[in-house]
Amino acid sequence: MRWIFDPSKEGLWVLLLLLILIALIVMWVSPPAVASSSTGLEQEPATSTATEPVVDPRIGQVTHHIRNFLETVCGYDPKKRKQRCLDKVAKTRRWKRAPGLSVLIVQAADEYGVDPMVVSEIARSEASYLEGKQTRVGSRGERGLGQLLPGGRPEKMALAAGLDLTTSLGQVRSIALTYADSLEACGGNVLAALRRYITGSCTSTVSEGPKRRYKRLKKAQKRLAE
């Protein structure tokens, strides 16, 4: 232990003290850098790990289709009153229900392998998207978004498939089911399938089916053909 107090070793003591002082200063000034280097990990900007849900673009298309139809009631208003009319439409139940109904339409269309825009067009031409207590009742008792005739082939198909026709989902699924069946029966011809949806025949004429519904069908055919 005598060498520790040897005056000739004074230079080594000074050097040792300087090294300790430098080490303390480095640790004090930049502790995060030392910690990150000791773990071997590089610091990266904080990013959110949560993934945003992917929204099916078809839902937006169907929603636009529904709301575009609802806005047509304001088409003939003078310009000064049109905005007021549009504001009123935006407060209606059908306008607010459009996104939710669009989800049901896309789900039903995927379930039966058909185009959701056609399913939406049928709900538009048949019932003007009226649901629940607002459901349109036809002259022969047709009800729901698809205006199914009580005891008719479409209603029997829907009930056989276990669909609840008192709900919006059941009504939308009944449209998709009936249209898919008509599409297959008409060899994939969309316009003929729509004709069969209304009248029961791929080649029927206006005299063979309900005249009012057939006129709505012709307008639907024209919109889909554009």
NULO-948491 format. One record per residue (C-alpha): residue number from 0; residue in one letter; x negated, y, z. Coordinates in Angstrom, 3 decimals. Layout:
// residues N
+-----+-----+----------+----------+----------+
|   n | res |     east |    north |       up |
+-----+-----+----------+----------+----------+
| NUM |   a |        X |        Y |        Z |
...
+-----+-----+----------+----------+----------+
// end
This chain:
// residues 226
+-----+-----+----------+----------+----------+
|   n | res |     east |    north |       up |
+-----+-----+----------+----------+----------+
|   0 |   m |    0.000 |    0.000 |    0.000 |
|   1 |   r |   -3.078 |    2.274 |    0.252 |
|   2 |   w |   -2.929 |    3.107 |   -3.498 |
|   3 |   i |    0.400 |    4.860 |   -3.039 |
|   4 |   f |   -1.225 |    7.622 |   -0.979 |
|   5 |   d |   -4.339 |    7.802 |   -3.105 |
|   6 |   p |   -4.784 |   11.481 |   -4.239 |
|   7 |   s |   -6.205 |   10.235 |   -7.552 |
|   8 |   k |   -2.760 |    8.871 |   -8.411 |
|   9 |   e |   -1.105 |   12.308 |   -8.210 |
|  10 |   g |   -0.701 |   12.536 |  -11.993 |
|  11 |   l |    1.220 |    9.268 |  -12.125 |
|  12 |   w |    3.606 |   10.474 |   -9.399 |
|  13 |   v |    4.333 |   13.646 |  -11.298 |
|  14 |   l |    4.997 |   11.697 |  -14.495 |
|  15 |   l |    7.287 |    9.266 |  -12.696 |
|  16 |   l |    9.282 |   12.094 |  -11.118 |
|  17 |   l |    9.684 |   13.809 |  -14.495 |
|  18 |   l |   11.019 |   10.607 |  -16.078 |
|  19 |   i |   13.546 |   10.145 |  -13.272 |
|  20 |   l |   14.647 |   13.780 |  -13.583 |
|  21 |   i |   15.130 |   13.468 |  -17.358 |
|  22 |   a |   17.167 |   10.286 |  -16.927 |
|  23 |   l |   19.457 |   11.967 |  -14.396 |
|  24 |   i |   19.986 |   14.971 |  -16.685 |
|  25 |   v |   20.906 |   12.728 |  -19.637 |
|  26 |   m |   23.399 |   10.761 |  -17.535 |
|  27 |   w |   24.945 |   13.992 |  -16.200 |
|  28 |   v |   25.299 |   15.774 |  -19.528 |
|  29 |   s |   26.652 |   12.957 |  -21.714 |
|  30 |   p |   28.128 |   10.044 |  -19.711 |
|  31 |   p |   30.687 |    9.021 |  -22.458 |
|  32 |   a |   27.908 |    8.569 |  -25.019 |
|  33 |   v |   25.958 |    6.355 |  -22.624 |
|  34 |   a |   29.038 |    4.279 |  -21.798 |
|  35 |   s |   30.018 |    3.808 |  -25.422 |
|  36 |   s |   26.488 |    2.830 |  -26.426 |
|  37 |   s |   26.298 |    0.302 |  -23.621 |
|  38 |   t |   29.406 |   -1.459 |  -24.865 |
|  39 |   g |   28.419 |   -1.229 |  -28.499 |
|  40 |   l |   31.807 |    0.307 |  -29.448 |
|  41 |   e |   32.267 |    3.454 |  -31.489 |
|  42 |   q |   34.883 |    5.937 |  -30.443 |
|  43 |   e |   37.639 |    6.453 |  -33.020 |
|  44 |   p |   40.515 |    8.908 |  -33.123 |
|  45 |   a |   43.563 |    7.674 |  -31.256 |
|  46 |   t |   46.121 |    6.249 |  -33.637 |
|  47 |   s |   49.614 |    4.951 |  -33.002 |
|  48 |   t |   49.832 |    1.171 |  -33.129 |
|  49 |   a |   53.618 |    1.169 |  -33.451 |
|  50 |   t |   54.791 |    0.416 |  -37.006 |
|  51 |   e |   57.744 |    2.362 |  -38.362 |
|  52 |   p |   60.684 |    0.242 |  -39.564 |
|  53 |   v |   60.912 |   -0.108 |  -43.323 |
|  54 |   v |   64.197 |    1.309 |  -44.643 |
|  55 |   d |   65.686 |   -0.402 |  -47.683 |
|  56 |   p |   65.920 |    2.295 |  -50.410 |
|  57 |   r |   69.157 |    0.725 |  -51.642 |
|  58 |   i |   70.852 |    1.823 |  -48.423 |
|  59 |   g |   70.057 |    5.423 |  -49.283 |
|  60 |   q |   71.338 |    4.938 |  -52.827 |
|  61 |   v |   74.654 |    3.501 |  -51.636 |
|  62 |   t |   74.993 |    6.256 |  -49.015 |
|  63 |   h |   74.490 |    8.859 |  -51.740 |
|  64 |   h |   77.041 |    7.037 |  -53.907 |
|  65 |   i |   79.641 |    7.179 |  -51.128 |
|  66 |   r |   79.025 |   10.808 |  -50.185 |
|  67 |   n |   78.920 |   11.914 |  -53.799 |
|  68 |   f |   82.411 |   10.459 |  -54.219 |
|  69 |   l |   83.666 |   12.181 |  -51.055 |
|  70 |   e |   82.397 |   15.528 |  -52.339 |
|  71 |   t |   84.384 |   15.246 |  -55.566 |
|  72 |   v |   87.473 |   16.583 |  -53.766 |
|  73 |   c |   85.713 |   19.955 |  -53.660 |
|  74 |   g |   84.909 |   19.988 |  -57.358 |
|  75 |   y |   87.870 |   22.157 |  -58.381 |
|  76 |   d |   87.702 |   24.676 |  -55.557 |
|  77 |   p |   86.608 |   28.227 |  -56.390 |
|  78 |   k |   82.928 |   28.827 |  -55.680 |
|  79 |   k |   83.658 |   30.921 |  -52.590 |
|  80 |   r |   85.652 |   28.100 |  -51.005 |
|  81 |   k |   83.577 |   25.163 |  -52.212 |
|  82 |   q |   80.981 |   25.380 |  -49.451 |
|  83 |   r |   83.742 |   25.582 |  -46.872 |
|  84 |   c |   85.276 |   22.477 |  -48.408 |
|  85 |   l |   81.934 |   20.633 |  -48.355 |
|  86 |   d |   81.480 |   21.544 |  -44.683 |
|  87 |   k |   84.875 |   20.024 |  -43.906 |
|  88 |   v |   84.028 |   16.854 |  -45.824 |
|  89 |   a |   80.781 |   16.499 |  -43.853 |
|  90 |   k |   82.833 |   16.318 |  -40.650 |
|  91 |   t |   85.092 |   13.496 |  -41.816 |
|  92 |   r |   84.857 |    9.944 |  -40.529 |
|  93 |   r |   84.058 |    8.507 |  -43.946 |
|  94 |   w |   81.108 |   10.891 |  -44.386 |
|  95 |   k |   79.674 |   10.013 |  -40.975 |
|  96 |   r |   80.308 |    6.300 |  -41.524 |
|  97 |   a |   78.570 |    6.283 |  -44.927 |
|  98 |   p |   75.099 |    5.172 |  -43.706 |
|  99 |   g |   76.544 |    2.384 |  -41.543 |
| 100 |   l |   78.849 |    1.199 |  -44.298 |
| 101 |   s |   75.926 |    1.259 |  -46.730 |
| 102 |   v |   73.986 |   -1.133 |  -44.495 |
| 103 |   l |   76.948 |   -3.550 |  -44.493 |
| 104 |   i |   77.272 |   -3.310 |  -48.274 |
| 105 |   v |   73.593 |   -4.093 |  -48.867 |
| 106 |   q |   73.687 |   -6.986 |  -46.380 |
| 107 |   a |   76.784 |   -8.491 |  -47.993 |
| 108 |   a |   75.385 |   -8.034 |  -51.499 |
| 109 |   d |   72.157 |   -9.808 |  -50.532 |
| 110 |   e |   74.109 |  -12.609 |  -48.886 |
| 111 |   y |   75.964 |  -13.403 |  -52.117 |
| 112 |   g |   73.244 |  -12.345 |  -54.561 |
| 113 |   v |   75.028 |   -9.429 |  -56.234 |
| 114 |   d |   74.284 |   -5.752 |  -56.916 |
| 115 |   p |   75.198 |   -3.581 |  -53.883 |
| 116 |   m |   76.076 |   -0.667 |  -56.177 |
| 117 |   v |   78.807 |   -2.771 |  -57.792 |
| 118 |   v |   80.138 |   -3.767 |  -54.362 |
| 119 |   s |   80.154 |   -0.086 |  -53.414 |
| 120 |   e |   81.943 |    0.822 |  -56.646 |
| 121 |   i |   84.659 |   -1.752 |  -55.953 |
| 122 |   a |   85.189 |   -0.327 |  -52.436 |
| 123 |   r |   85.347 |    3.116 |  -54.014 |
| 124 |   s |   87.809 |    2.325 |  -56.805 |
| 125 |   e |   89.977 |    0.041 |  -54.666 |
| 126 |   a |   90.209 |    1.835 |  -51.325 |
| 127 |   s |   88.227 |    5.101 |  -51.549 |
| 128 |   y |   86.047 |    3.697 |  -48.724 |
| 129 |   l |   88.944 |    3.825 |  -46.270 |
| 130 |   e |   88.371 |    1.489 |  -43.305 |
| 131 |   g |   90.118 |    0.460 |  -40.113 |
| 132 |   k |   93.360 |    2.284 |  -39.368 |
| 133 |   q |   92.838 |    4.426 |  -42.448 |
| 134 |   t |   92.860 |    1.371 |  -44.725 |
| 135 |   r |   94.885 |    1.865 |  -47.879 |
| 136 |   v |   97.889 |   -0.441 |  -48.252 |
| 137 |   g |   98.871 |   -1.259 |  -51.830 |
| 138 |   s |  102.372 |   -1.569 |  -53.247 |
| 139 |   r |  102.205 |   -5.365 |  -52.859 |
| 140 |   g |  100.565 |   -5.303 |  -49.447 |
| 141 |   e |   96.927 |   -5.212 |  -50.564 |
| 142 |   r |   94.681 |   -4.243 |  -47.662 |
| 143 |   g |   91.113 |   -3.477 |  -46.748 |
| 144 |   l |   88.157 |   -2.104 |  -48.653 |
| 145 |   g |   88.631 |   -4.762 |  -51.318 |
| 146 |   q |   92.436 |   -4.481 |  -51.445 |
| 147 |   l |   92.961 |   -8.212 |  -51.096 |
| 148 |   l |   96.470 |   -9.407 |  -51.844 |
| 149 |   p |   97.976 |  -11.464 |  -48.992 |
| 150 |   g |   98.014 |  -15.100 |  -50.055 |
| 151 |   g |   95.970 |  -14.382 |  -53.174 |
| 152 |   r |   92.912 |  -16.294 |  -54.336 |
| 153 |   p |   90.364 |  -13.747 |  -53.011 |
| 154 |   e |   91.943 |  -13.723 |  -49.554 |
| 155 |   k |   92.058 |  -17.522 |  -49.448 |
| 156 |   m |   88.381 |  -17.668 |  -50.434 |
| 157 |   a |   87.474 |  -15.164 |  -47.730 |
| 158 |   l |   89.417 |  -17.000 |  -45.029 |
| 159 |   a |   87.941 |  -20.336 |  -46.128 |
| 160 |   a |   84.477 |  -18.770 |  -45.748 |
| 161 |   g |   85.371 |  -17.763 |  -42.192 |
| 162 |   l |   85.384 |  -14.008 |  -42.826 |
| 163 |   d |   87.157 |  -11.704 |  -40.378 |
| 164 |   l |   89.139 |   -9.428 |  -42.660 |
| 165 |   t |   90.084 |   -7.110 |  -39.800 |
| 166 |   t |   86.510 |   -5.775 |  -39.639 |
| 167 |   s |   84.569 |   -3.605 |  -42.076 |
| 168 |   l |   81.852 |   -6.246 |  -42.371 |
| 169 |   g |   84.398 |   -8.941 |  -43.198 |
| 170 |   q |   86.049 |   -6.732 |  -45.805 |
| 171 |   v |   82.730 |   -5.849 |  -47.456 |
| 172 |   r |   81.666 |   -9.505 |  -47.464 |
| 173 |   s |   84.997 |  -10.451 |  -49.048 |
| 174 |   i |   84.289 |   -7.984 |  -51.884 |
| 175 |   a |   80.826 |   -9.440 |  -52.454 |
| 176 |   l |   82.138 |  -13.029 |  -52.277 |
| 177 |   t |   85.002 |  -12.406 |  -54.719 |
| 178 |   y |   82.795 |  -10.461 |  -57.123 |
| 179 |   a |   80.085 |  -13.144 |  -57.020 |
| 180 |   d |   82.711 |  -15.783 |  -57.831 |
| 181 |   s |   84.068 |  -13.656 |  -60.690 |
| 182 |   l |   80.579 |  -12.959 |  -62.008 |
| 183 |   e |   79.853 |  -16.674 |  -62.202 |
| 184 |   a |   83.225 |  -17.429 |  -63.827 |
| 185 |   c |   82.685 |  -14.700 |  -66.447 |
| 186 |   g |   79.199 |  -15.827 |  -67.438 |
| 187 |   g |   77.369 |  -12.966 |  -65.732 |
| 188 |   n |   79.282 |  -10.200 |  -67.539 |
| 189 |   v |   79.681 |   -7.400 |  -64.994 |
| 190 |   l |   82.598 |   -5.626 |  -66.654 |
| 191 |   a |   84.463 |   -8.893 |  -67.250 |
| 192 |   a |   83.828 |   -9.872 |  -63.624 |
| 193 |   l |   85.357 |   -6.600 |  -62.461 |
| 194 |   r |   88.366 |   -7.271 |  -64.690 |
| 195 |   r |   88.749 |  -10.705 |  -63.111 |
| 196 |   y |   88.411 |   -9.194 |  -59.628 |
| 197 |   i |   91.533 |   -7.122 |  -60.319 |
| 198 |   t |   93.652 |   -9.345 |  -62.531 |
| 199 |   g |   92.265 |  -12.858 |  -62.025 |
| 200 |   s |   91.116 |  -13.246 |  -65.645 |
| 201 |   c |   87.887 |  -12.286 |  -67.420 |
| 202 |   t |   89.800 |  -11.296 |  -70.560 |
| 203 |   s |   93.071 |   -9.950 |  -69.169 |
| 204 |   t |   94.773 |   -6.818 |  -70.503 |
| 205 |   v |   96.540 |   -4.065 |  -68.677 |
| 206 |   s |   99.917 |   -5.760 |  -69.148 |
| 207 |   e |   98.701 |   -8.797 |  -67.202 |
| 208 |   g |   97.685 |   -6.934 |  -64.069 |
| 209 |   p |   98.813 |   -4.127 |  -61.763 |
| 210 |   k |   98.723 |   -1.034 |  -63.936 |
| 211 |   r |   97.505 |    1.439 |  -61.317 |
| 212 |   r |   94.670 |   -0.796 |  -60.121 |
| 213 |   y |   93.704 |   -1.552 |  -63.693 |
| 214 |   k |   93.315 |    2.155 |  -64.425 |
| 215 |   r |   91.022 |    2.509 |  -61.423 |
| 216 |   l |   89.083 |   -0.488 |  -62.689 |
| 217 |   k |   88.589 |    1.107 |  -66.101 |
| 218 |   k |   87.146 |    4.200 |  -64.442 |
| 219 |   a |   84.819 |    1.997 |  -62.381 |
| 220 |   q |   83.712 |    0.179 |  -65.514 |
| 221 |   k |   82.936 |    3.480 |  -67.213 |
| 222 |   r |   80.851 |    4.726 |  -64.264 |
| 223 |   l |   78.872 |    1.485 |  -64.092 |
| 224 |   a |   78.299 |    1.468 |  -67.852 |
| 225 |   e |   76.791 |    4.995 |  -67.805 |
+-----+-----+----------+----------+----------+
// end
